[in-house]
Amino acid sequence: GLEGDKEAYEKKCRELESKVLSLQAESEDNNEKLLDSERMRKQQAAELSELMESKDDAGKNVHELEKSKRALENLVQEQKVQLEELEDELQAIEDAKLRLEVNMQAMKANFERELASRDEASEEKRRQILKQLGSSSRK
């Protein structure tokens, strides 16, 4: 009956809400990873800059510096890829969250419509019974 439908609806809402919270937590976690990656990239860029500036007059270790530069550039490139992947993942999570919220709103509206319709049907039935009672008491 109505009570069972209401409980099922509320259970579904609780499940959707917990899914939304879980996605929000995942999203925040990904934002954190993104920020860490960016900080690391900046730090490495600064180290690279420092290395390039610290080549001494004799130009010793040019080979080592070039190797370090290439390694850091590769690392920066890898992190850019990671960053893009995290951004895509975050976007997917935000899209899923939005879909869940829209579905929840639709379910809620549907449930409220059904409730109103049942209330209306009950009221109509009550009026008919009262009418019958009224007409049978007049006979």
Backbone bond lengths (Angstrom), bond angles and torsions (degrees), N, CA, C in turn:
res aa  C-N    CA-C-N  psi(-1)  N-CA   C-N-CA  omega(-1)  CA-C   N-CA-C  phi
1 G - - - 1.445 - - 1.519 111.97 -
2 L 1.282 114.45 -162.30 1.464 121.97 -177.43 1.523 111.52 -60.79
3 E 1.334 115.61 -41.48 1.482 120.11 -177.56 1.540 109.97 -63.42
4 G 1.324 115.91 -42.65 1.472 120.39 179.01 1.518 111.58 -64.62
5 D 1.328 116.01 -42.38 1.466 120.13 178.04 1.517 110.46 -62.02
6 K 1.324 114.99 -42.41 1.470 119.96 -179.07 1.532 109.86 -62.37
7 E 1.349 115.90 -44.59 1.474 119.45 179.19 1.516 111.17 -63.06
8 A 1.327 117.03 -42.85 1.476 120.87 179.05 1.524 110.16 -62.36
9 Y 1.336 114.96 -42.44 1.470 119.74 179.00 1.530 110.46 -62.24
10 E 1.341 115.80 -47.11 1.473 119.58 -178.90 1.529 110.69 -63.17
11 K 1.335 116.25 -38.24 1.472 120.06 178.50 1.533 109.59 -63.24
12 K 1.338 115.94 -45.42 1.464 120.75 179.43 1.536 109.86 -61.06
13 C 1.334 116.26 -42.28 1.474 120.46 178.43 1.528 110.70 -61.01
14 R 1.355 115.69 -44.38 1.481 118.78 179.40 1.524 110.32 -62.16
15 E 1.338 116.52 -40.93 1.470 119.67 178.93 1.522 110.48 -62.69
16 L 1.342 116.22 -44.44 1.463 119.95 -179.75 1.533 110.78 -65.01
17 E 1.341 116.14 -40.97 1.471 119.40 179.42 1.524 110.38 -62.72
18 S 1.324 117.19 -40.97 1.465 119.15 -179.06 1.529 110.03 -69.18
19 K 1.344 117.07 -33.42 1.466 120.76 175.91 1.535 109.57 -65.06
20 V 1.330 116.70 -42.88 1.470 121.20 178.50 1.530 109.85 -60.89
21 L 1.347 116.75 -45.55 1.468 120.19 -180.00 1.528 110.61 -62.08
22 S 1.319 116.09 -41.13 1.457 120.67 179.53 1.532 110.34 -64.03
23 L 1.343 116.59 -41.33 1.466 120.05 178.09 1.529 111.42 -67.00
24 Q 1.346 116.25 -36.63 1.466 119.48 177.60 1.530 110.14 -63.53
25 A 1.337 116.32 -43.10 1.471 120.47 179.60 1.529 109.80 -62.55
26 E 1.325 116.34 -43.19 1.461 121.44 179.10 1.524 110.28 -62.61
27 S 1.319 115.35 -40.16 1.452 121.67 179.43 1.535 110.25 -63.71
28 E 1.334 116.56 -44.75 1.467 120.39 178.56 1.522 110.39 -63.35
29 D 1.319 116.57 -40.13 1.460 122.06 178.34 1.528 109.88 -60.51
30 N 1.331 116.55 -44.60 1.462 120.76 179.41 1.527 111.20 -65.78
31 N 1.324 116.44 -37.59 1.475 119.54 176.12 1.526 110.08 -60.53
32 E 1.333 115.60 -41.81 1.469 121.55 179.21 1.532 109.86 -60.89
33 K 1.336 116.32 -46.82 1.477 121.21 179.04 1.521 110.18 -60.17
34 L 1.332 114.58 -41.39 1.449 120.09 180.00 1.533 110.83 -60.54
35 L 1.336 115.79 -46.18 1.467 120.72 179.47 1.531 111.11 -63.22
36 D 1.340 116.30 -42.17 1.474 120.08 178.00 1.532 110.50 -59.44
37 S 1.333 115.61 -45.71 1.466 120.43 179.52 1.527 111.03 -58.97
38 E 1.314 115.00 -44.23 1.464 120.05 -179.00 1.531 110.78 -64.02
39 R 1.349 116.28 -43.30 1.475 119.63 177.86 1.535 111.06 -60.50
40 M 1.333 115.55 -43.80 1.457 120.56 -179.44 1.534 110.56 -63.60
41 R 1.325 115.66 -41.87 1.461 120.27 179.69 1.529 110.58 -61.70
42 K 1.336 116.14 -44.31 1.467 120.03 179.41 1.529 111.01 -63.22
43 Q 1.331 115.08 -42.62 1.473 119.90 179.94 1.536 109.96 -61.33
44 Q 1.321 116.01 -42.86 1.468 119.50 -179.08 1.528 111.42 -69.10
45 A 1.310 115.63 -35.89 1.465 118.90 177.05 1.536 109.70 -64.01
46 A 1.341 116.21 -39.54 1.469 120.62 178.42 1.529 110.24 -65.62
47 E 1.336 116.13 -42.52 1.473 119.82 178.34 1.527 110.56 -61.72
48 L 1.320 115.05 -41.89 1.465 120.47 179.55 1.527 109.58 -61.14
49 S 1.310 115.61 -46.43 1.458 121.44 178.99 1.526 110.26 -58.04
50 E 1.324 114.46 -47.33 1.472 120.86 -179.64 1.527 110.56 -59.83
51 L 1.335 115.31 -44.42 1.469 119.75 179.34 1.528 111.04 -59.20
52 M 1.340 114.91 -45.42 1.464 118.85 -177.19 1.530 111.03 -65.07
53 E 1.335 116.36 -34.41 1.465 119.90 -179.10 1.526 112.06 -77.22
54 S 1.327 116.17 -24.22 1.467 118.54 -172.83 1.532 113.61 -89.45
55 K 1.330 116.22 5.24 1.476 117.44 175.94 1.539 106.43 -58.65
56 D 1.302 114.67 124.25 1.484 115.64 -176.82 1.523 111.30 -80.68
57 D 1.327 115.01 173.83 1.456 122.10 -174.26 1.520 113.15 -52.70
58 A 1.304 117.37 -42.02 1.467 120.65 -176.24 1.529 111.35 -72.27
59 G 1.340 115.51 -10.87 1.459 118.68 178.08 1.524 111.81 71.60
60 K 1.368 116.51 21.40 1.474 118.12 -179.84 1.528 109.52 -65.90
61 N 1.268 114.97 155.58 1.465 122.45 178.16 1.529 114.15 63.62
62 V 1.339 117.26 20.33 1.462 118.65 178.34 1.528 109.20 -57.35
63 H 1.321 114.42 -41.93 1.462 119.50 -179.76 1.538 110.62 -60.23
64 E 1.336 115.71 -46.57 1.472 120.91 179.15 1.527 110.67 -61.60
65 L 1.329 115.74 -41.86 1.465 119.89 -179.80 1.529 110.70 -63.91
66 E 1.325 116.26 -42.00 1.470 119.90 179.33 1.527 109.97 -63.39
67 K 1.352 115.35 -41.10 1.468 119.57 178.55 1.534 110.31 -62.34
68 S 1.336 115.59 -44.92 1.470 120.58 179.09 1.518 110.24 -62.39
69 K 1.321 115.31 -42.28 1.458 119.93 -179.56 1.528 109.79 -60.26
70 R 1.336 116.13 -47.17 1.480 119.54 179.48 1.532 110.56 -61.75
71 A 1.329 116.85 -42.49 1.465 120.45 -179.54 1.536 110.33 -61.92
72 L 1.328 115.43 -45.16 1.467 119.39 179.70 1.528 111.50 -65.81
73 E 1.332 115.94 -39.49 1.467 119.00 178.61 1.526 110.63 -63.77
74 N 1.339 116.14 -39.36 1.473 120.05 176.69 1.520 110.53 -62.51
75 L 1.345 114.69 -42.83 1.462 119.96 179.98 1.536 110.12 -62.29
76 V 1.323 115.29 -44.96 1.470 120.05 179.18 1.535 109.22 -59.82
77 Q 1.326 116.57 -42.30 1.470 120.55 179.90 1.531 110.62 -63.35
78 E 1.337 116.73 -44.77 1.469 121.07 178.42 1.527 110.09 -59.32
79 Q 1.336 114.93 -41.86 1.464 118.36 -177.78 1.529 111.61 -70.12
80 K 1.317 116.30 -32.08 1.464 118.63 175.86 1.523 109.45 -63.38
81 V 1.332 116.11 -41.96 1.467 120.87 178.45 1.531 109.21 -62.74
82 Q 1.349 116.01 -46.28 1.474 120.34 178.49 1.520 110.38 -58.20
83 L 1.310 115.63 -43.69 1.455 121.62 -179.27 1.533 110.20 -60.24
84 E 1.329 116.05 -45.11 1.468 120.27 178.58 1.521 110.78 -62.12
85 E 1.349 116.28 -41.19 1.466 119.97 179.48 1.526 110.15 -63.74
86 L 1.330 116.15 -42.26 1.465 119.95 179.44 1.529 110.76 -64.95
87 E 1.330 116.05 -39.80 1.462 119.16 178.67 1.528 110.66 -63.92
88 D 1.342 116.76 -41.06 1.471 120.55 177.50 1.523 110.55 -62.65
89 E 1.340 115.84 -44.32 1.465 121.39 -179.74 1.532 109.51 -61.58
90 L 1.320 115.66 -44.18 1.461 120.98 179.58 1.533 110.05 -61.21
91 Q 1.322 116.26 -43.61 1.468 120.71 179.26 1.523 110.10 -61.39
92 A 1.324 116.77 -43.48 1.472 121.06 -179.83 1.529 110.00 -62.26
93 I 1.325 116.29 -41.39 1.470 120.90 179.98 1.529 110.07 -65.58
94 E 1.329 116.19 -44.12 1.468 119.34 179.68 1.529 110.99 -64.17
95 D 1.345 116.94 -37.84 1.467 121.03 176.89 1.526 110.48 -63.16
96 A 1.349 115.97 -44.21 1.467 120.47 -179.92 1.527 110.23 -62.93
97 K 1.327 115.77 -40.97 1.468 120.46 179.79 1.531 109.51 -61.69
98 L 1.329 115.71 -44.44 1.459 120.50 -179.91 1.531 110.54 -62.03
99 R 1.346 116.09 -44.44 1.475 119.70 178.32 1.526 110.27 -59.07
100 L 1.347 116.90 -44.15 1.463 120.37 179.61 1.526 111.27 -60.83
101 E 1.318 116.02 -43.49 1.463 119.67 -179.11 1.525 110.71 -63.77
102 V 1.339 116.73 -40.72 1.469 120.79 178.83 1.532 109.72 -64.66
103 N 1.347 116.19 -44.08 1.472 120.13 178.47 1.523 111.00 -61.50
104 M 1.331 116.25 -41.19 1.457 120.38 179.95 1.526 110.27 -62.60
105 Q 1.332 116.38 -43.40 1.474 120.55 178.81 1.529 110.10 -61.35
106 A 1.324 116.17 -43.73 1.471 120.76 -179.05 1.528 110.24 -63.63
107 M 1.344 116.58 -43.82 1.462 120.45 179.21 1.526 110.37 -62.32
108 K 1.318 115.55 -42.29 1.464 120.50 -178.66 1.536 109.96 -63.29
109 A 1.331 116.27 -45.87 1.465 120.79 -179.63 1.529 109.92 -62.89
110 N 1.318 116.04 -42.96 1.463 121.37 179.39 1.525 110.31 -61.72
111 F 1.311 115.52 -46.13 1.456 121.08 -179.79 1.526 110.30 -60.48
112 E 1.338 116.23 -45.12 1.464 120.34 -179.38 1.526 110.92 -65.37
113 R 1.351 117.17 -36.23 1.472 120.82 176.08 1.531 110.46 -63.49
114 E 1.337 115.85 -46.19 1.468 119.86 179.46 1.521 110.77 -60.64
115 L 1.317 115.52 -42.53 1.461 121.38 -179.83 1.534 109.73 -60.61
116 A 1.313 116.70 -47.96 1.458 121.86 -178.68 1.533 109.82 -62.72
117 S 1.332 115.78 -40.54 1.459 120.84 -179.67 1.527 110.01 -64.16
118 R 1.330 117.05 -42.15 1.474 120.61 178.97 1.528 110.85 -67.30
119 D 1.339 115.55 -40.28 1.471 119.14 177.30 1.525 109.47 -59.57
120 E 1.330 115.94 -42.56 1.457 121.89 -178.75 1.530 109.74 -64.09
121 A 1.340 116.29 -43.58 1.468 120.79 179.89 1.531 109.72 -63.73
122 S 1.333 117.43 -42.57 1.467 121.54 179.18 1.526 110.25 -62.30
123 E 1.317 115.80 -42.68 1.463 121.29 -179.30 1.531 109.66 -64.18
124 E 1.335 116.07 -41.90 1.461 121.23 179.16 1.532 109.73 -62.37
125 K 1.320 116.90 -44.21 1.471 122.33 178.96 1.532 109.90 -60.95
126 R 1.332 116.13 -43.73 1.463 121.68 -179.55 1.535 110.04 -61.20
127 R 1.343 115.80 -43.63 1.466 120.17 179.11 1.530 111.01 -62.46
128 Q 1.334 116.77 -41.35 1.471 120.42 179.59 1.531 110.34 -62.99
129 I 1.336 116.12 -43.56 1.465 120.33 -179.68 1.527 109.63 -62.89
130 L 1.337 116.14 -45.68 1.472 119.82 178.76 1.532 110.99 -60.41
131 K 1.341 115.30 -39.66 1.468 121.24 179.76 1.531 108.83 -63.50
132 Q 1.350 115.37 -45.90 1.474 120.04 179.46 1.533 110.39 -61.58
133 L 1.334 114.48 -45.06 1.468 119.02 179.83 1.529 110.16 -61.27
134 G 1.328 113.36 -41.47 1.469 118.74 -179.85 1.517 111.43 -64.30
135 S 1.333 116.76 -42.89 1.470 119.18 -177.19 1.535 111.04 -75.20
136 S 1.322 117.81 -31.37 1.466 118.57 -179.46 1.536 111.32 -76.03
137 S 1.332 117.80 -26.92 1.481 119.63 179.58 1.532 110.57 -77.21
138 R 1.360 117.21 -18.81 1.462 120.41 -179.96 1.524 112.49 -81.78
139 K 1.327 117.64 -20.36 1.474 120.94 -176.10 1.510 112.32 -66.39
